[in-house]
Amino acid sequence: MENPELSTNGEPVPMPGEFFVLSRHGISFSAKSGSWKGEGRGNLYLSTLRIVFVAQQRGGSCESFDLPLGTMHNEKFNQPIFGANNMTGTSEPLPGALTDEIKWTLTFKEGGVGTFLPLFFRLVQEMRRRMAQESQPQYEHNFTAPPVAQQVVQQIIGAAYVDPNDPTKLYVSQPVADRKSVV
């Protein structure tokens, strides 16, 4: 399995046409696909194409992981009586990586999902709308759908309500960093 490309400061490197919308620390991530299982604690990055998880500590079972918005389904936000809020879902594997469906969980260990949720669901809705317009029947297994336009992202961010107690960091401009591959 290939990890997403990271910059020298440990943030994901944008793909062509991709815009990062927000980042969150204090996230626990777990995923399972066939016999592979990964988990870690670190940062979540939401972009116009994907969610990227990057672990705080290297050397664990999951250092970084891509969850493309175009391959997600069954995503569900959960508010358990005991424990932290979390989001679960499934994703189709990308070619050349895992072969079985990926079941994933993002747990918000440090609270504050009020900014993330509306932006996430709007981006997923916009991605699905664009995929339907493209009408590529094999898209679920292809990561080449057109990304959400930067103008749409700026409208979404501009309309977002930001709770001052929410630890989410919104990107009003794209971070620029040196590239480095993490394998």
C-alpha positions in Angstrom: 0.0 0.0 0.0 1.3 3.5 -0.9 1.1 6.4 1.6 0.0 9.8 0.2 2.9 12.1 -0.6 3.8 14.4 2.3 5.7 17.7 2.4 8.8 18.1 4.6 6.5 19.5 7.4 4.3 16.4 7.3 1.3 17.9 5.5 -0.2 16.2 2.4 1.0 17.5 -0.9 -1.9 18.7 -3.1 -2.7 16.7 -6.3 -3.3 18.7 -9.5 -6.4 20.9 -9.1 -6.9 19.9 -5.4 -7.5 22.5 -2.7 -7.2 21.9 1.0 -10.2 23.2 3.0 -9.4 22.4 6.6 -7.2 20.4 9.0 -7.9 19.0 12.4 -5.6 17.6 15.1 -6.7 15.1 17.8 -8.1 12.5 15.4 -7.9 8.8 15.9 -8.1 6.8 12.7 -8.7 3.1 12.1 -9.2 1.2 8.8 -9.5 -2.4 7.8 -9.3 -4.0 4.4 -9.2 -7.8 4.1 -6.3 -8.9 6.4 -4.8 -5.4 6.6 -5.6 -3.3 9.6 -4.2 0.1 10.4 -4.7 2.7 13.2 -3.1 5.8 14.5 -3.6 9.2 16.1 -2.8 12.4 14.4 -4.2 15.0 11.9 -7.0 15.0 9.4 -6.9 17.1 6.2 -10.0 17.6 4.2 -9.6 18.7 0.5 -11.7 18.9 -2.5 -10.7 15.4 -3.5 -10.0 13.4 -0.3 -9.5 13.1 3.4 -5.9 12.5 4.3 -5.0 11.1 7.7 -1.4 11.7 8.9 -0.2 10.1 12.1 1.7 12.2 14.7 4.2 9.4 15.3 5.9 7.5 12.5 6.5 3.7 12.6 3.0 2.6 13.6 0.5 0.5 11.7 -0.8 3.5 9.8 1.4 6.5 9.1 -0.8 8.2 6.5 -3.8 7.2 4.5 -6.0 8.6 1.7 -9.8 8.4 1.6 -11.0 9.8 -1.7 -14.4 11.5 -1.5 -15.3 9.9 -4.8 -15.0 6.4 -3.5 -16.8 6.9 -0.1 -20.2 5.5 0.7 -22.2 4.7 3.8 -20.6 7.6 5.6 -22.3 8.2 8.9 -21.7 10.6 11.8 -22.1 9.0 15.2 -22.6 10.6 18.6 -22.3 7.9 21.2 -23.6 8.4 24.8 -20.2 7.3 26.0 -17.1 8.1 24.0 -16.1 10.6 21.4 -18.0 11.6 18.3 -16.9 9.7 15.2 -17.6 9.2 11.6 -17.6 5.7 10.0 -17.9 4.7 6.4 -16.6 2.5 3.6 -14.4 3.2 0.6 -13.5 1.3 -2.5 -9.8 0.6 -2.7 -7.6 2.5 -5.2 -5.9 0.6 -8.0 -2.5 -0.7 -7.0 -3.2 -0.5 -3.2 -5.5 -2.6 -1.1 -7.8 -5.0 -2.9 -10.8 -5.3 -0.5 -13.4 -2.6 0.5 -12.0 -0.3 3.2 -14.0 0.1 6.4 -12.8 3.2 8.3 -13.5 5.3 11.4 -12.4 8.8 12.2 -12.8 9.6 15.9 -12.8 13.3 17.1 -10.9 12.9 20.4 -10.6 16.6 21.1 -14.2 17.5 20.3 -15.4 20.2 17.9 -17.0 18.7 14.8 -19.3 21.7 14.1 -17.0 23.1 11.4 -15.9 19.8 9.9 -19.3 18.2 9.3 -21.1 20.8 7.1 -17.9 21.3 5.0 -17.4 17.5 4.6 -21.0 16.8 3.6 -21.1 19.7 1.2 -17.9 18.6 -0.5 -19.1 14.9 -0.7 -22.4 16.2 -2.2 -20.6 18.4 -4.7 -18.2 15.5 -5.7 -21.2 13.1 -6.2 -22.9 15.8 -8.3 -19.8 16.2 -10.5 -19.4 12.5 -10.9 -23.0 12.1 -12.0 -22.4 14.8 -14.6 -19.3 13.1 -15.9 -21.3 9.8 -16.0 -18.3 7.6 -15.9 -19.6 4.2 -14.9 -16.2 3.0 -13.8 -15.4 6.1 -11.7 -15.7 4.2 -8.4 -12.4 2.6 -9.2 -10.8 5.6 -10.9 -9.4 8.7 -9.1 -9.5 11.0 -12.1 -12.9 12.8 -11.5 -12.7 16.6 -11.8 -12.1 18.2 -8.4 -14.5 20.6 -6.9 -13.6 24.1 -8.2 -11.8 26.5 -6.0 -14.6 29.0 -6.4 -17.1 26.5 -5.0 -14.7 25.8 -2.1 -14.4 29.5 -1.3 -18.2 29.8 -1.3 -18.5 26.8 1.1 -15.8 28.2 3.4 -17.3 31.7 3.3 -20.7 30.4 4.4 -19.2 28.2 7.2 -20.1 28.9 10.8 -16.9 28.6 12.8 -17.2 27.8 16.5 -14.4 29.6 18.4 -14.0 26.5 20.6 -13.6 24.2 17.6 -9.9 23.3 16.9 -10.4 23.1 13.2 -8.0 25.2 11.0 -9.6 26.5 7.8 -7.5 27.2 4.7 -8.4 30.4 3.0 -5.3 30.1 0.9 -3.4 26.9 0.0 -0.4 26.0 2.2 2.9 25.8 0.2 5.6 23.4 1.4 8.6 21.4 0.2 7.7 18.0 -1.1 9.0 14.7 0.3 7.6 11.2 -0.3 6.8 9.1 2.7 6.7 5.4 2.0 
